[in-house]
Every structure is written in C-alpha cells, then in structure tokens.
Amino acid sequence: MTSDEKYILEGIVLEEQTRVINHLSGALDSLAHRDHATARATAFVSASINGATYALREWVGPQEAAAMLRKLADAIDVQAAKQ
C-alpha cells in the first residue's frame, strides 16, 4: 500500500468515526437537555470511540476498520429512521 493510499484510507476511517460520534452525540442530546451531565457524557463517548477506532485500525487495518465503522453508522441510521 502506498503512502497516498494509506492517507486516503485514514481519511475514510476518520470520516466514519466522526459519523458514529455525531450519531451518538445526537442520541445523547435527544435524551437530555444541554447541561453539564450531557456534555460530560458526550466527551466520554467521543473519547471512547476515538480510542476504540485507533485500536480497531491497528488491529484489523484501515480498510476493515472503515467498513466496520460504516456498518455501525448505517445500523444507527436504520434505528433512527424507525423511531
């Protein structure tokens, strides 16, 4: 894999990671009013996802990590559409 390909894959992983974080942040916002508890929970979830994404990239590689994150975000989209 060339450095350009690796850079592109890392970008895809980051996009999918951001998508998952945004979905979960939206879910937290819908559960509670904007207060300090929600902000702390959002920060905790974001930090957890960032760490998990890094580990996932290292474990399965950037392509598989992006695919797994995309599946997770798509599943969240489906659940949100049902509600």
C-alpha positions as CSV (number, residue, x, y, z in Angstrom):
1,M,0.0,0.0,0.0
2,T,1.4,3.4,-1.0
3,S,1.5,6.3,1.4
4,D,-1.2,8.1,-0.7
5,E,-3.5,5.1,-0.4
6,K,-2.8,4.8,3.4
7,Y,-3.6,8.6,3.7
8,I,-6.9,8.2,1.8
9,L,-7.9,5.2,4.0
10,E,-7.1,7.0,7.2
11,G,-9.3,9.8,6.0
12,I,-12.2,7.4,5.4
13,V,-11.7,5.9,8.8
14,L,-11.8,9.4,10.4
15,E,-15.0,10.2,8.4
16,E,-16.7,7.1,9.6
17,Q,-15.5,7.7,13.2
18,T,-16.9,11.2,13.1
19,R,-20.2,9.9,11.7
20,V,-20.6,7.4,14.6
21,I,-19.6,10.1,17.1
22,N,-22.2,12.5,15.6
23,H,-24.9,9.9,15.8
24,L,-24.2,9.1,19.4
25,S,-24.0,12.7,20.4
26,G,-27.4,13.3,18.7
27,A,-28.8,10.4,20.7
28,L,-27.4,11.9,24.0
29,D,-28.8,15.3,23.1
30,S,-32.3,13.8,22.5
31,L,-32.2,12.1,25.9
32,A,-31.4,15.1,28.0
33,H,-31.3,18.8,27.9
34,R,-28.0,20.5,27.2
35,D,-26.4,20.6,30.7
36,H,-23.1,19.6,32.2
37,A,-24.0,16.0,32.5
38,T,-24.8,15.7,28.8
39,A,-21.6,17.5,27.9
40,R,-19.5,15.1,30.1
41,A,-21.3,12.1,28.7
42,T,-20.7,13.3,25.1
43,A,-17.0,13.9,25.9
44,F,-16.7,10.4,27.4
45,V,-18.4,8.7,24.4
46,S,-16.3,10.7,22.0
47,A,-13.1,9.8,23.8
48,S,-14.1,6.1,24.0
49,I,-14.9,6.0,20.3
50,N,-11.6,7.7,19.4
51,G,-9.7,5.2,21.4
52,A,-11.7,2.2,20.0
53,T,-11.2,3.4,16.5
54,Y,-7.5,3.8,16.9
55,A,-7.3,0.2,18.3
56,L,-9.6,-1.1,15.5
57,R,-7.3,0.5,12.8
58,E,-4.3,-1.1,14.4
59,W,-6.0,-4.5,14.8
60,V,-7.7,-5.0,11.5
61,G,-6.2,-2.3,9.3
62,P,-7.7,0.9,8.0
63,Q,-9.9,-0.7,5.3
64,E,-11.6,-3.1,7.6
65,A,-11.9,-0.5,10.3
66,A,-13.7,1.9,7.9
67,A,-16.0,-0.9,6.8
68,M,-16.9,-1.8,10.4
69,L,-17.5,1.8,11.3
70,R,-19.6,2.3,8.3
71,K,-21.8,-0.7,9.2
72,L,-22.2,0.6,12.7
73,A,-23.2,4.1,11.5
74,D,-25.6,2.6,8.9
75,A,-27.2,0.4,11.7
76,I,-27.7,3.6,13.8
77,D,-29.2,5.3,10.7
78,V,-31.7,2.4,10.3
79,Q,-32.7,2.5,14.0
80,A,-33.1,6.3,13.9
81,A,-35.3,6.0,10.9
82,K,-37.6,3.5,12.7
83,Q,-38.2,5.9,15.5
